[in-house]
Every structure is written in structure tokens, then in C-alpha cells.
Amino acid sequence: MKMMEWVENKKEKISKKKYLVLMKNQLTVF
């Protein structure tokens, strides 16, 4: 795998994790 692809993949995973965390926070807030 190319380095750039790997970096993009990692960013995507991180953003998905952040999104899940945000969703959980939203649920606890409401």
C-alpha cells in the first residue's frame, strides 16, 4: 500500500471514531 493511501485510510478511521464518540455524547446529553 502507498503511504498516502495509508494516511487517508487512517484519517478516515479516526474521523469515524470521532463521529461515533460524538454520537454517544449526543445520546448522553439528550
A tleap script that builds the chain and sets N, CA, C and O, in Angstrom:
source leaprc.protein.ff14SB
mol = sequence {
  NMET LYS MET MET GLU TRP VAL GLU ASN LYS
  LYS GLU LYS ILE SER LYS LYS LYS TYR LEU
  VAL LEU MET LYS ASN GLN LEU THR VAL CPHE
}
set mol.1.N position { 0.829 -1.201 0.000 }
set mol.1.CA position { 0.000 0.000 0.000 }
set mol.1.C position { 0.865 1.254 0.000 }
set mol.1.O position { 1.908 1.307 0.652 }
set mol.2.N position { 0.411 2.267 -0.747 }
set mol.2.CA position { 1.168 3.522 -0.794 }
set mol.2.C position { 0.978 4.294 0.507 }
set mol.2.O position { -0.032 4.155 1.196 }
set mol.3.N position { 1.967 5.102 0.817 }
set mol.3.CA position { 1.928 5.858 2.064 }
set mol.3.C position { 0.705 6.773 2.126 }
set mol.3.O position { 0.025 6.833 3.150 }
set mol.4.N position { 0.426 7.477 1.043 }
set mol.4.CA position { -0.710 8.404 1.035 }
set mol.4.C position { -2.023 7.668 1.282 }
set mol.4.O position { -2.882 8.143 2.024 }
set mol.5.N position { -2.167 6.519 0.660 }
set mol.5.CA position { -3.384 5.726 0.860 }
set mol.5.C position { -3.526 5.346 2.325 }
set mol.5.O position { -4.613 5.408 2.899 }
set mol.6.N position { -2.405 4.950 2.917 }
set mol.6.CA position { -2.411 4.544 4.317 }
set mol.6.C position { -2.828 5.716 5.206 }
set mol.6.O position { -3.623 5.557 6.133 }
set mol.7.N position { -2.282 6.884 4.910 }
set mol.7.CA position { -2.610 8.085 5.692 }
set mol.7.C position { -4.096 8.405 5.563 }
set mol.7.O position { -4.765 8.691 6.557 }
set mol.8.N position { -4.605 8.356 4.345 }
set mol.8.CA position { -6.029 8.641 4.116 }
set mol.8.C position { -6.897 7.642 4.872 }
set mol.8.O position { -7.898 8.007 5.489 }
set mol.9.N position { -6.500 6.395 4.813 }
set mol.9.CA position { -7.241 5.345 5.492 }
set mol.9.C position { -7.288 5.617 6.988 }
set mol.9.O position { -8.329 5.472 7.629 }
set mol.10.N position { -6.149 6.012 7.528 }
set mol.10.CA position { -6.065 6.279 8.959 }
set mol.10.C position { -6.950 7.468 9.324 }
set mol.10.O position { -7.664 7.429 10.326 }
set mol.11.N position { -6.904 8.514 8.521 }
set mol.11.CA position { -7.744 9.695 8.763 }
set mol.11.C position { -9.212 9.298 8.788 }
set mol.11.O position { -9.976 9.744 9.644 }
set mol.12.N position { -9.589 8.463 7.845 }
set mol.12.CA position { -10.982 8.035 7.748 }
set mol.12.C position { -11.396 7.297 9.016 }
set mol.12.O position { -12.470 7.538 9.567 }
set mol.13.N position { -10.536 6.401 9.465 }
set mol.13.CA position { -10.848 5.638 10.668 }
set mol.13.C position { -10.974 6.563 11.871 }
set mol.13.O position { -11.878 6.400 12.690 }
set mol.14.N position { -10.074 7.528 11.979 }
set mol.14.CA position { -10.099 8.468 13.099 }
set mol.14.C position { -11.379 9.290 13.069 }
set mol.14.O position { -12.026 9.481 14.099 }
set mol.15.N position { -11.745 9.778 11.883 }
set mol.15.CA position { -12.949 10.597 11.783 }
set mol.15.C position { -14.188 9.770 12.127 }
set mol.15.O position { -15.134 10.284 12.723 }
set mol.16.N position { -14.182 8.492 11.752 }
set mol.16.CA position { -15.312 7.624 12.094 }
set mol.16.C position { -15.388 7.449 13.601 }
set mol.16.O position { -16.473 7.470 14.182 }
set mol.17.N position { -14.235 7.276 14.230 }
set mol.17.CA position { -14.204 7.128 15.686 }
set mol.17.C position { -14.728 8.393 16.347 }
set mol.17.O position { -15.542 8.327 17.268 }
set mol.18.N position { -14.260 9.547 15.875 }
set mol.18.CA position { -14.713 10.825 16.424 }
set mol.18.C position { -16.218 10.952 16.275 }
set mol.18.O position { -16.913 11.407 17.183 }
set mol.19.N position { -16.707 10.542 15.111 }
set mol.19.CA position { -18.133 10.625 14.839 }
set mol.19.C position { -18.906 9.755 15.827 }
set mol.19.O position { -19.922 10.183 16.374 }
set mol.20.N position { -18.425 8.535 16.054 }
set mol.20.CA position { -19.091 7.638 16.997 }
set mol.20.C position { -19.083 8.225 18.401 }
set mol.20.O position { -20.083 8.155 19.116 }
set mol.21.N position { -17.968 8.796 18.787 }
set mol.21.CA position { -17.865 9.412 20.113 }
set mol.21.C position { -18.860 10.560 20.230 }
set mol.21.O position { -19.535 10.707 21.249 }
set mol.22.N position { -18.945 11.371 19.179 }
set mol.22.CA position { -19.894 12.483 19.180 }
set mol.22.C position { -21.319 11.974 19.310 }
set mol.22.O position { -22.118 12.534 20.061 }
set mol.23.N position { -21.637 10.924 18.587 }
set mol.23.CA position { -22.982 10.349 18.656 }
set mol.23.C position { -23.284 9.880 20.072 }
set mol.23.O position { -24.375 10.122 20.588 }
set mol.24.N position { -22.334 9.218 20.693 }
set mol.24.CA position { -22.515 8.749 22.070 }
set mol.24.C position { -22.731 9.931 23.000 }
set mol.24.O position { -23.602 9.889 23.870 }
set mol.25.N position { -21.948 10.976 22.823 }
set mol.25.CA position { -22.088 12.175 23.646 }
set mol.25.C position { -23.467 12.781 23.464 }
set mol.25.O position { -24.096 13.205 24.434 }
set mol.26.N position { -23.938 12.825 22.232 }
set mol.26.CA position { -25.268 13.362 21.945 }
set mol.26.C position { -26.319 12.559 22.701 }
set mol.26.O position { -27.241 13.125 23.288 }
set mol.27.N position { -26.174 11.256 22.681 }
set mol.27.CA position { -27.147 10.392 23.355 }
set mol.27.C position { -27.150 10.651 24.855 }
set mol.27.O position { -28.209 10.676 25.481 }
set mol.28.N position { -25.976 10.843 25.428 }
set mol.28.CA position { -25.915 11.077 26.869 }
set mol.28.C position { -26.453 12.458 27.219 }
set mol.28.O position { -27.006 12.656 28.301 }
set mol.29.N position { -26.292 13.411 26.307 }
set mol.29.CA position { -26.770 14.773 26.561 }
set mol.29.C position { -28.296 14.805 26.552 }
set mol.29.O position { -28.919 15.416 27.419 }
set mol.30.N position { -28.891 14.137 25.560 }
set mol.30.CA position { -30.350 14.207 25.437 }
set mol.30.C position { -31.047 13.211 26.357 }
set mol.30.O position { -32.276 13.142 26.374 }
savepdb mol mol.pdb
quit
